[in-house]
Amino acid sequence: MYKSADDIKKQYSIIDIAIRLGLNIDRNNKAICPFHNDKNPSLSFNIKDNYYHCFSCGASGDNIKLVMELLKCSFNEAIIFITGNDYKSIKYNNKDYIKENKVVKVTIIEENYSDIYNRFIDLLDNEEALYYLKNRCITEKQVIENKIKNIPKDRKKQFFIINELLKHYSEENLIKSGILSKNKENNNLYLFHYRHRLIIPYFDTDIQNINSVQGRNIDNEEIKPKYLFNRNAKDSIYNIHKLSDIKDLIICEGAIDALSLERLGYCSIALAGVSKVNLLEKYDILKKYNIYSFSDNDNAGKQLIKDIYNIDNYKGSFVINSFTANNDIKDINELLIKSNIKSFKINNIEYNYFEMPNDKICILDYYIFTKNELQYIKNKKDFNKSLYLLSLDKKRLTEKEYKLKYGEIN
């Protein structure tokens, strides 16, 4: 029997799959979320459209993705589990979730919708994205380079985008890609991200292919979910296409946080939620970097540190409350907004840093000169003195002596 991945996503109830995975579903179709330290049921199941979404940590996806995340398995192994095709022969990393299932033989066809995503992005404007992100201290250059756009408020403009897409792609493929949805009552097509949102593309390492697009509310922070991927989105890492030669890499929880660190000159990537740590092991290119995490002031942030700890090249973790006493600052971008950005130069190289109201200086670049230890300095005079001595030593010490004192310098 041959089935496409799309057939499997439609025909196998996500509720049934969740129950087989050992999740206890309440009468509101909710469960305790297994992707973060959940105390009240926040993982919601949409029976009509057959997908799940956690309103706390942002984990979301279809039935295939749910199996992949919980069993820590590949796409094809998830299909085998769902359809029951000799799943007992697979060495799943997390067998605690596995229960009995019937047997159906399948062949999988995995789709690539990058061309649709690219054309969709090209049809959008970025004027409101530029305005919104400027107020969040993200530069115009970053917005343009990262092809961040926005969904228009005007429904006529949305329908224009739909019609333009239909000139190049079939309705079926546009729906499969997750860019369009269809109202089952009146048969009308509409944009999956129909609300007024930022649209953030997640590029692959080749810089050309887009794995998925993410929408982000820009009108009302109370509208949930704040972040929403297109349906059928491939799991991917934000900014993975912009890895630099700097050997130290900072991992954070969201795209805007990654852009905030990039704004200051750091090599930074973002996971699409703390439940995606397993993605780091799928990119061999990341093995050459020293990995640090910079997480939010919440339970999800703590979970990120816990999950990322066992990665071989993981060097250390940082949380927002290490850099500010203001408990209202929840993430890296808010830290950037409420801080002053200043800079200094050494050998004509400019480095940026935060100067915050509580008189602390958060200088992530300082780790380059102190054996790769990220840290903050409480006293500005000590900071300036350290930089002065560093510059002086650069002139008077031999290369060997300098490396012995300060470590390897990029």
C-alpha positions as a LaTeX table, in Angstrom:
\begin{tabular}{lrrr}
\hline
Residue & $x$ (\AA) & $y$ (\AA) & $z$ (\AA) \\
\hline
Met1 & 0.00 & 0.00 & 0.00 \\
Tyr2 & 1.50 & 3.37 & $-1.00$ \\
Lys3 & 0.79 & 6.53 & 0.95 \\
Ser4 & 2.26 & 9.99 & 0.77 \\
Ala5 & 3.32 & 11.71 & 3.96 \\
Asp6 & 0.35 & 14.03 & 3.49 \\
Asp7 & $-2.05$ & 11.06 & 3.40 \\
Ile8 & $-0.64$ & 9.78 & 6.67 \\
Lys9 & $-0.95$ & 13.18 & 8.31 \\
Lys10 & $-4.63$ & 13.29 & 7.36 \\
Gln11 & $-5.71$ & 9.68 & 7.88 \\
Tyr12 & $-4.14$ & 8.82 & 11.24 \\
Ser13 & $-5.80$ & 10.64 & 14.15 \\
Ile14 & $-3.35$ & 12.68 & 16.19 \\
Ile15 & $-5.42$ & 11.91 & 19.29 \\
Asp16 & $-5.01$ & 8.17 & 18.69 \\
Ile17 & $-1.29$ & 8.59 & 18.08 \\
Ala18 & $-0.92$ & 10.68 & 21.26 \\
Ile19 & $-2.74$ & 8.04 & 23.31 \\
Arg20 & $-0.50$ & 5.31 & 21.83 \\
Leu21 & 2.46 & 7.42 & 22.91 \\
Gly22 & 1.16 & 7.36 & 26.48 \\
Leu23 & $-0.18$ & 10.92 & 26.71 \\
Asn24 & $-3.28$ & 11.34 & 28.88 \\
Ile25 & $-5.79$ & 13.43 & 26.91 \\
Asp26 & $-8.48$ & 15.25 & 28.92 \\
Arg27 & $-12.02$ & 16.03 & 27.76 \\
Asn28 & $-10.81$ & 19.37 & 26.35 \\
Asn29 & $-8.31$ & 17.53 & 24.12 \\
Lys30 & $-5.37$ & 18.75 & 26.18 \\
Ala31 & $-2.46$ & 16.97 & 27.84 \\
Ile32 & 0.53 & 17.71 & 30.04 \\
Cys33 & 3.18 & 18.87 & 27.57 \\
Pro34 & 6.16 & 16.45 & 27.44 \\
Phe35 & 8.39 & 19.09 & 25.84 \\
His36 & 8.79 & 21.29 & 28.93 \\
Asn37 & 8.21 & 21.15 & 32.69 \\
Asp38 & 4.43 & 21.44 & 32.42 \\
Lys39 & 2.20 & 21.39 & 35.51 \\
Asn40 & $-1.15$ & 22.21 & 33.90 \\
Pro41 & $-2.26$ & 20.73 & 30.55 \\
Ser42 & $-1.01$ & 23.15 & 27.89 \\
Leu43 & $-0.53$ & 20.79 & 24.94 \\
Ser44 & $-3.68$ & 21.22 & 22.83 \\
Phe45 & $-4.84$ & 18.86 & 20.06 \\
Asn46 & $-6.79$ & 20.16 & 17.07 \\
Ile47 & $-8.92$ & 17.21 & 15.95 \\
Lys48 & $-10.29$ & 18.96 & 12.86 \\
Asp49 & $-6.91$ & 19.80 & 11.33 \\
Asn50 & $-4.98$ & 16.96 & 13.04 \\
Tyr51 & $-2.15$ & 18.86 & 14.72 \\
Tyr52 & $-0.89$ & 19.72 & 18.22 \\
His53 & 0.31 & 22.97 & 19.75 \\
Cys54 & 1.63 & 23.89 & 23.20 \\
Phe55 & 0.64 & 27.38 & 24.28 \\
Ser56 & 3.45 & 27.52 & 26.83 \\
Cys57 & 6.61 & 26.37 & 25.06 \\
Gly58 & 5.44 & 26.69 & 21.44 \\
Ala59 & 5.94 & 23.04 & 20.45 \\
Ser60 & 3.68 & 22.24 & 17.50 \\
Gly61 & 3.29 & 19.93 & 14.55 \\
Asp62 & 1.41 & 17.03 & 13.01 \\
Asn63 & 1.15 & 13.36 & 14.00 \\
Ile64 & 4.46 & 12.45 & 12.31 \\
Lys65 & 6.31 & 15.22 & 14.08 \\
Leu66 & 4.84 & 14.24 & 17.45 \\
Val67 & 6.24 & 10.72 & 17.07 \\
Met68 & 9.64 & 12.01 & 15.90 \\
Glu69 & 9.92 & 14.33 & 18.90 \\
Leu70 & 8.82 & 11.87 & 21.58 \\
Leu71 & 10.60 & 8.78 & 20.25 \\
Lys72 & 13.67 & 10.76 & 19.09 \\
Cys73 & 13.50 & 8.97 & 15.76 \\
Ser74 & 13.80 & 9.72 & 12.05 \\
Phe75 & 10.99 & 10.68 & 9.68 \\
Asn76 & 10.72 & 7.20 & 8.18 \\
Glu77 & 10.88 & 5.52 & 11.58 \\
Ala78 & 7.99 & 7.73 & 12.72 \\
Ile79 & 5.97 & 6.61 & 9.68 \\
Ile80 & 6.69 & 2.98 & 10.49 \\
Phe81 & 5.49 & 3.53 & 14.07 \\
Ile82 & 2.29 & 5.32 & 12.98 \\
Thr83 & 1.33 & 2.72 & 10.38 \\
Gly84 & 2.50 & $-0.25$ & 12.42 \\
Asn85 & 4.90 & $-1.60$ & 9.80 \\
Asp86 & 7.17 & $-3.80$ & 11.96 \\
Tyr87 & 7.92 & $-0.97$ & 14.36 \\
Lys88 & 9.26 & $-3.39$ & 16.97 \\
Ser89 & 12.38 & $-3.91$ & 14.84 \\
Ile90 & 13.35 & $-0.24$ & 15.15 \\
Lys91 & 15.71 & 0.75 & 17.97 \\
Tyr92 & 13.83 & 3.85 & 19.16 \\
Asn93 & 15.73 & 6.07 & 21.58 \\
Asn94 & 12.72 & 6.43 & 23.86 \\
Lys95 & 10.71 & 3.20 & 23.98 \\
Asp96 & 8.72 & 4.23 & 27.07 \\
Tyr97 & 6.06 & 5.77 & 24.81 \\
Ile98 & 5.55 & 2.74 & 22.51 \\
Lys99 & 2.32 & 0.71 & 22.62 \\
Glu100 & 0.81 & $-1.95$ & 20.29 \\
Asn101 & $-0.34$ & $-1.05$ & 16.76 \\
Lys102 & $-1.67$ & $-2.68$ & 13.59 \\
Val103 & 0.49 & $-3.41$ & 10.52 \\
Val104 & 0.22 & $-1.49$ & 7.22 \\
Lys105 & 3.06 & $-1.34$ & 4.65 \\
Val106 & 3.86 & 2.09 & 3.25 \\
Thr107 & 6.24 & 3.95 & 0.96 \\
Ile108 & 7.02 & 7.55 & 1.93 \\
Ile109 & 7.26 & 10.51 & $-0.40$ \\
Glu110 & 8.75 & 13.55 & 1.35 \\
Glu111 & 8.04 & 16.89 & $-0.31$ \\
Asn112 & 10.22 & 19.98 & $-0.72$ \\
Tyr113 & 8.30 & 23.25 & $-0.83$ \\
Ser114 & 11.22 & 25.67 & $-0.78$ \\
Asp115 & 10.30 & 27.16 & $-4.16$ \\
Ile116 & 6.80 & 27.95 & $-2.90$ \\
Tyr117 & 8.18 & 29.52 & 0.27 \\
Asn118 & 10.62 & 31.69 & $-1.69$ \\
Arg119 & 7.92 & 32.95 & $-4.06$ \\
Phe120 & 5.55 & 33.57 & $-1.13$ \\
Ile121 & 8.23 & 35.65 & 0.64 \\
Asp122 & 8.92 & 37.61 & $-2.55$ \\
Leu123 & 5.23 & 38.57 & $-2.81$ \\
Leu124 & 5.22 & 40.15 & 0.66 \\
Asp125 & 6.24 & 43.67 & 1.66 \\
Asn126 & 8.61 & 44.47 & 4.52 \\
Glu127 & 7.58 & 48.03 & 5.44 \\
Glu128 & 5.74 & 47.05 & 8.63 \\
Ala129 & 8.38 & 44.45 & 9.46 \\
Leu130 & 11.04 & 47.17 & 9.26 \\
Tyr131 & 9.02 & 49.46 & 11.54 \\
Tyr132 & 8.25 & 46.75 & 14.09 \\
Leu133 & 11.79 & 45.38 & 14.28 \\
Lys134 & 13.38 & 48.84 & 14.35 \\
Asn135 & 11.49 & 49.38 & 17.62 \\
Arg136 & 13.06 & 46.15 & 18.84 \\
Cys137 & 16.59 & 47.34 & 17.98 \\
Ile138 & 16.92 & 45.10 & 14.90 \\
Thr139 & 18.56 & 46.95 & 12.00 \\
Glu140 & 17.14 & 47.54 & 8.54 \\
Lys141 & 20.10 & 45.67 & 7.08 \\
Gln142 & 19.25 & 42.59 & 9.16 \\
Val143 & 15.60 & 42.65 & 8.11 \\
Ile144 & 16.52 & 42.86 & 4.43 \\
Glu145 & 19.35 & 40.29 & 4.59 \\
Asn146 & 17.14 & 37.79 & 6.41 \\
Lys147 & 14.17 & 38.44 & 4.07 \\
Ile148 & 11.80 & 39.13 & 6.95 \\
Lys149 & 8.45 & 40.32 & 5.64 \\
Asn150 & 4.93 & 40.90 & 6.94 \\
Ile151 & 1.42 & 39.67 & 6.12 \\
Pro152 & $-0.75$ & 42.61 & 4.98 \\
Lys153 & $-3.75$ & 43.55 & 7.12 \\
Asp154 & $-5.83$ & 44.22 & 4.02 \\
Arg155 & $-7.68$ & 41.04 & 2.99 \\
Lys156 & $-7.74$ & 42.19 & $-0.65$ \\
Lys157 & $-3.94$ & 42.21 & $-0.62$ \\
Gln158 & $-3.97$ & 38.75 & 0.92 \\
Phe159 & $-6.24$ & 37.48 & $-1.88$ \\
Phe160 & $-3.91$ & 39.06 & $-4.43$ \\
Ile161 & $-1.03$ & 37.02 & $-2.97$ \\
Ile162 & $-3.14$ & 33.86 & $-3.13$ \\
Asn163 & $-4.04$ & 34.46 & $-6.78$ \\
Glu164 & $-0.40$ & 35.11 & $-7.69$ \\
Leu165 & 0.65 & 31.85 & $-6.06$ \\
Leu166 & $-2.08$ & 29.96 & $-7.91$ \\
Lys167 & $-0.59$ & 31.13 & $-11.21$ \\
His168 & 2.52 & 29.05 & $-10.47$ \\
Tyr169 & 1.44 & 26.18 & $-8.22$ \\
Ser170 & $-1.51$ & 23.87 & $-7.82$ \\
Glu171 & $-3.98$ & 24.44 & $-5.02$ \\
Glu172 & $-3.09$ & 21.01 & $-3.65$ \\
Asn173 & 0.64 & 21.79 & $-3.36$ \\
Leu174 & 0.01 & 25.21 & $-1.84$ \\
Ile175 & $-2.13$ & 23.60 & 0.85 \\
Lys176 & 0.40 & 20.80 & 1.39 \\
Ser177 & 3.17 & 23.39 & 1.77 \\
Gly178 & 1.26 & 24.98 & 4.63 \\
Ile179 & 1.09 & 28.40 & 2.96 \\
Leu180 & $-2.63$ & 28.14 & 2.15 \\
Ser181 & $-5.56$ & 26.61 & 4.01 \\
Lys182 & $-9.09$ & 25.89 & 2.87 \\
Asn183 & $-12.34$ & 26.63 & 4.67 \\
Lys184 & $-14.26$ & 23.35 & 4.59 \\
Glu185 & $-17.65$ & 25.05 & 4.98 \\
Asn186 & $-17.51$ & 27.46 & 2.03 \\
Asn187 & $-14.49$ & 26.00 & 0.18 \\
Asn188 & $-12.61$ & 29.33 & 0.25 \\
Leu189 & $-8.81$ & 29.50 & 0.22 \\
Tyr190 & $-7.00$ & 31.71 & 2.71 \\
Leu191 & $-3.43$ & 32.30 & 3.90 \\
Phe192 & $-2.49$ & 29.99 & 6.76 \\
His193 & $-0.86$ & 33.03 & 8.39 \\
Tyr194 & $-3.88$ & 35.24 & 7.78 \\
Arg195 & $-3.37$ & 37.44 & 10.85 \\
His196 & $-1.15$ & 40.50 & 10.69 \\
Arg197 & 2.19 & 38.81 & 11.39 \\
Leu198 & 5.88 & 38.99 & 10.69 \\
Ile199 & 6.93 & 36.22 & 8.34 \\
Ile200 & 10.37 & 34.84 & 9.21 \\
Pro201 & 11.97 & 32.36 & 6.77 \\
Tyr202 & 14.19 & 29.58 & 8.13 \\
Phe203 & 16.92 & 28.98 & 5.54 \\
Asp204 & 18.89 & 25.77 & 5.14 \\
Thr205 & 22.70 & 25.73 & 5.29 \\
Asp206 & 22.88 & 26.23 & 1.51 \\
Ile207 & 21.43 & 29.77 & 1.96 \\
Gln208 & 18.96 & 29.20 & $-0.91$ \\
Asn209 & 16.44 & 26.64 & 0.33 \\
Ile210 & 13.82 & 27.66 & 2.87 \\
Asn211 & 12.81 & 24.83 & 5.20 \\
Ser212 & 9.87 & 26.60 & 6.80 \\
Val213 & 8.31 & 29.98 & 7.51 \\
Gln214 & 7.32 & 31.26 & 10.92 \\
Gly215 & 4.67 & 33.86 & 11.70 \\
Arg216 & 4.97 & 36.20 & 14.68 \\
Asn217 & 2.17 & 38.41 & 16.07 \\
Ile218 & 2.92 & 42.12 & 15.76 \\
Asp219 & $-0.39$ & 43.72 & 16.79 \\
Asn220 & $-1.47$ & 42.03 & 19.99 \\
Glu221 & 0.91 & 40.13 & 22.27 \\
Glu222 & $-2.08$ & 38.43 & 23.92 \\
Ile223 & $-3.06$ & 36.56 & 20.74 \\
Lys224 & $-1.93$ & 32.95 & 20.99 \\
Pro225 & 0.11 & 31.36 & 19.69 \\
Lys226 & 2.57 & 34.25 & 19.44 \\
Tyr227 & 4.74 & 32.21 & 17.05 \\
Leu228 & 3.24 & 29.90 & 14.45 \\
Phe229 & 5.01 & 27.80 & 11.81 \\
Asn230 & 3.35 & 26.92 & 8.54 \\
Arg231 & 1.72 & 23.52 & 8.68 \\
Asn232 & 3.99 & 20.69 & 7.48 \\
Ala233 & 7.05 & 22.81 & 8.27 \\
Lys234 & 10.38 & 21.00 & 8.43 \\
Asp235 & 12.20 & 21.25 & 11.73 \\
Ser236 & 15.10 & 23.64 & 11.26 \\
Ile237 & 17.42 & 26.05 & 13.04 \\
Tyr238 & 17.21 & 29.80 & 12.56 \\
Asn239 & 20.36 & 31.50 & 11.21 \\
Ile240 & 22.05 & 28.17 & 10.45 \\
His241 & 22.90 & 29.60 & 7.01 \\
Lys242 & 24.95 & 32.44 & 8.52 \\
Leu243 & 27.49 & 30.59 & 10.64 \\
Ser244 & 30.75 & 32.52 & 10.75 \\
Asp245 & 34.41 & 31.71 & 11.31 \\
Ile246 & 34.08 & 32.71 & 14.97 \\
Lys247 & 34.47 & 29.44 & 16.84 \\
Asp248 & 32.05 & 30.33 & 19.65 \\
Leu249 & 28.35 & 29.93 & 18.92 \\
Ile250 & 25.48 & 31.16 & 21.10 \\
Ile251 & 22.19 & 29.26 & 20.96 \\
Cys252 & 18.98 & 30.97 & 22.04 \\
Glu253 & 15.27 & 30.20 & 21.98 \\
Gly254 & 13.82 & 32.43 & 19.27 \\
Ala255 & 14.61 & 34.08 & 15.94 \\
Ile256 & 14.36 & 37.64 & 17.27 \\
Asp257 & 16.73 & 36.77 & 20.12 \\
Ala258 & 19.21 & 35.42 & 17.56 \\
Leu259 & 18.88 & 38.64 & 15.56 \\
Ser260 & 19.48 & 40.63 & 18.76 \\
Leu261 & 22.79 & 38.86 & 19.36 \\
Glu262 & 23.66 & 39.16 & 15.67 \\
Arg263 & 22.98 & 42.89 & 16.01 \\
Leu264 & 25.87 & 43.00 & 18.46 \\
Gly265 & 28.15 & 40.96 & 16.22 \\
Tyr266 & 27.84 & 37.50 & 17.76 \\
Cys267 & 27.53 & 34.22 & 15.94 \\
Ser268 & 24.09 & 33.09 & 17.05 \\
Ile269 & 21.41 & 30.60 & 16.05 \\
Ala270 & 17.95 & 29.89 & 17.43 \\
Leu271 & 15.92 & 26.80 & 18.07 \\
Ala272 & 12.21 & 26.92 & 17.29 \\
Gly273 & 11.37 & 26.17 & 20.91 \\
Val274 & 13.28 & 24.39 & 23.65 \\
Ser275 & 11.97 & 20.99 & 22.55 \\
Lys276 & 14.16 & 21.12 & 19.43 \\
Val277 & 17.57 & 20.53 & 21.04 \\
Asn278 & 17.89 & 17.20 & 19.20 \\
Leu279 & 18.23 & 19.20 & 15.95 \\
Leu280 & 21.71 & 20.29 & 17.02 \\
Glu281 & 23.00 & 16.75 & 16.56 \\
Lys282 & 21.68 & 16.57 & 12.98 \\
Tyr283 & 23.98 & 19.35 & 11.74 \\
Asp284 & 27.56 & 18.07 & 11.61 \\
Ile285 & 28.78 & 21.61 & 10.90 \\
Leu286 & 27.95 & 22.57 & 14.51 \\
Lys287 & 30.49 & 20.10 & 15.92 \\
Lys288 & 33.39 & 22.47 & 15.19 \\
Tyr289 & 31.98 & 25.24 & 17.40 \\
Asn290 & 32.12 & 25.90 & 21.12 \\
Ile291 & 28.43 & 26.00 & 22.00 \\
Tyr292 & 26.90 & 28.26 & 24.64 \\
Ser293 & 23.23 & 28.70 & 25.48 \\
Phe294 & 21.57 & 32.01 & 26.33 \\
Ser295 & 18.08 & 31.32 & 27.64 \\
Asp296 & 15.02 & 33.18 & 28.84 \\
Asn297 & 13.87 & 33.83 & 32.40 \\
Asp298 & 11.29 & 31.04 & 32.52 \\
Asn299 & 10.85 & 27.29 & 32.91 \\
Ala300 & 11.40 & 26.75 & 29.20 \\
Gly301 & 14.77 & 28.50 & 29.51 \\
Lys302 & 15.77 & 26.17 & 32.33 \\
Gln303 & 14.68 & 23.20 & 30.24 \\
Leu304 & 16.94 & 24.35 & 27.39 \\
Ile305 & 19.97 & 24.33 & 29.70 \\
Lys306 & 19.04 & 20.88 & 30.98 \\
Asp307 & 18.54 & 19.40 & 27.51 \\
Ile308 & 21.61 & 20.94 & 25.90 \\
Tyr309 & 23.98 & 20.07 & 28.75 \\
Asn310 & 25.11 & 16.67 & 27.41 \\
Ile311 & 26.19 & 17.89 & 23.97 \\
Asp312 & 29.93 & 17.20 & 23.66 \\
Asn313 & 30.95 & 20.70 & 22.56 \\
Tyr314 & 28.68 & 22.52 & 25.02 \\
Lys315 & 30.71 & 25.02 & 27.08 \\
Gly316 & 28.31 & 26.95 & 29.28 \\
Ser317 & 24.92 & 28.53 & 29.87 \\
Phe318 & 23.71 & 32.07 & 30.49 \\
Val319 & 20.32 & 33.31 & 31.61 \\
Ile320 & 18.86 & 36.79 & 31.48 \\
Asn321 & 18.87 & 37.33 & 35.25 \\
Ser322 & 22.67 & 37.04 & 35.23 \\
Phe323 & 22.77 & 40.39 & 33.45 \\
Thr324 & 19.92 & 42.40 & 34.92 \\
Ala325 & 18.04 & 42.74 & 38.20 \\
Asn326 & 14.91 & 43.78 & 36.29 \\
Asn327 & 12.54 & 40.80 & 36.53 \\
Asp328 & 10.35 & 42.27 & 33.79 \\
Ile329 & 13.08 & 41.54 & 31.24 \\
Lys330 & 12.19 & 38.08 & 29.96 \\
Asp331 & 14.39 & 37.52 & 26.91 \\
Ile332 & 17.50 & 38.66 & 25.05 \\
Asn333 & 15.65 & 41.11 & 22.83 \\
Glu334 & 14.11 & 42.91 & 25.83 \\
Leu335 & 17.59 & 43.08 & 27.34 \\
Leu336 & 18.82 & 44.69 & 24.14 \\
Ile337 & 15.93 & 47.18 & 24.03 \\
Lys338 & 16.35 & 48.30 & 27.65 \\
Ser339 & 20.14 & 48.58 & 27.50 \\
Asn340 & 22.48 & 51.09 & 25.92 \\
Ile341 & 24.65 & 49.73 & 23.12 \\
Lys342 & 28.21 & 51.00 & 23.30 \\
Ser343 & 31.43 & 49.98 & 21.64 \\
Phe344 & 35.20 & 49.98 & 22.01 \\
Lys345 & 38.06 & 49.32 & 19.61 \\
Ile346 & 41.16 & 47.18 & 19.90 \\
Asn347 & 43.58 & 47.21 & 16.98 \\
Asn348 & 40.91 & 48.99 & 14.89 \\
Ile349 & 38.40 & 46.17 & 15.50 \\
Glu350 & 35.11 & 47.41 & 16.96 \\
Tyr351 & 33.32 & 45.42 & 19.65 \\
Asn352 & 29.82 & 46.13 & 20.94 \\
Tyr353 & 28.49 & 45.66 & 24.45 \\
Phe354 & 25.49 & 46.40 & 26.67 \\
Glu355 & 25.65 & 49.10 & 29.31 \\
Met356 & 22.69 & 48.69 & 31.62 \\
Pro357 & 21.00 & 51.01 & 34.12 \\
Asn358 & 22.14 & 48.94 & 37.12 \\
Asp359 & 25.76 & 49.83 & 36.27 \\
Lys360 & 26.72 & 46.36 & 35.08 \\
Ile361 & 28.39 & 45.91 & 31.71 \\
Cys362 & 27.42 & 42.77 & 29.82 \\
Ile363 & 30.32 & 42.21 & 27.45 \\
Leu364 & 29.98 & 38.89 & 25.69 \\
Asp365 & 32.90 & 39.65 & 23.42 \\
Tyr366 & 35.21 & 39.64 & 26.44 \\
Tyr367 & 35.38 & 35.83 & 26.30 \\
Ile368 & 37.55 & 36.13 & 23.18 \\
Phe369 & 40.28 & 37.58 & 25.38 \\
Thr370 & 39.76 & 35.44 & 28.47 \\
Lys371 & 40.05 & 31.83 & 27.33 \\
Asn372 & 36.50 & 31.70 & 25.98 \\
Glu373 & 34.73 & 32.39 & 29.27 \\
Leu374 & 31.63 & 34.52 & 28.74 \\
Gln375 & 31.24 & 36.93 & 31.66 \\
Tyr376 & 30.09 & 40.35 & 32.78 \\
Ile377 & 32.09 & 43.05 & 34.54 \\
Lys378 & 30.54 & 45.10 & 37.34 \\
Asn379 & 32.87 & 48.06 & 37.34 \\
Lys380 & 33.49 & 50.16 & 34.24 \\
Lys381 & 36.94 & 51.26 & 35.47 \\
Asp382 & 38.02 & 47.64 & 35.84 \\
Phe383 & 36.70 & 46.97 & 32.37 \\
Asn384 & 38.65 & 49.80 & 30.79 \\
Lys385 & 41.77 & 48.81 & 32.71 \\
Ser386 & 41.46 & 45.22 & 31.49 \\
Leu387 & 41.21 & 46.35 & 27.90 \\
Tyr388 & 44.20 & 48.67 & 28.32 \\
Leu389 & 46.37 & 45.88 & 29.76 \\
Leu390 & 45.20 & 43.54 & 27.03 \\
Ser391 & 46.29 & 45.98 & 24.31 \\
Leu392 & 49.59 & 46.61 & 26.10 \\
Asp393 & 50.33 & 42.89 & 26.38 \\
Lys394 & 49.56 & 42.43 & 22.71 \\
Lys395 & 52.47 & 44.74 & 21.92 \\
Arg396 & 55.02 & 43.63 & 24.49 \\
Leu397 & 54.50 & 39.84 & 24.80 \\
Thr398 & 55.58 & 37.20 & 22.32 \\
Glu399 & 52.81 & 35.29 & 20.57 \\
Lys400 & 53.50 & 32.25 & 22.75 \\
Glu401 & 53.40 & 34.28 & 25.97 \\
Tyr402 & 50.24 & 36.04 & 24.87 \\
Lys403 & 48.44 & 32.76 & 24.10 \\
Leu404 & 49.57 & 31.33 & 27.42 \\
Lys405 & 48.07 & 34.29 & 29.28 \\
Tyr406 & 44.89 & 34.91 & 27.28 \\
Gly407 & 44.25 & 31.71 & 25.38 \\
Glu408 & 43.69 & 31.27 & 21.65 \\
Ile409 & 42.58 & 34.46 & 19.91 \\
Asn410 & 40.54 & 34.40 & 16.68 \\
\hline
\end{tabular}
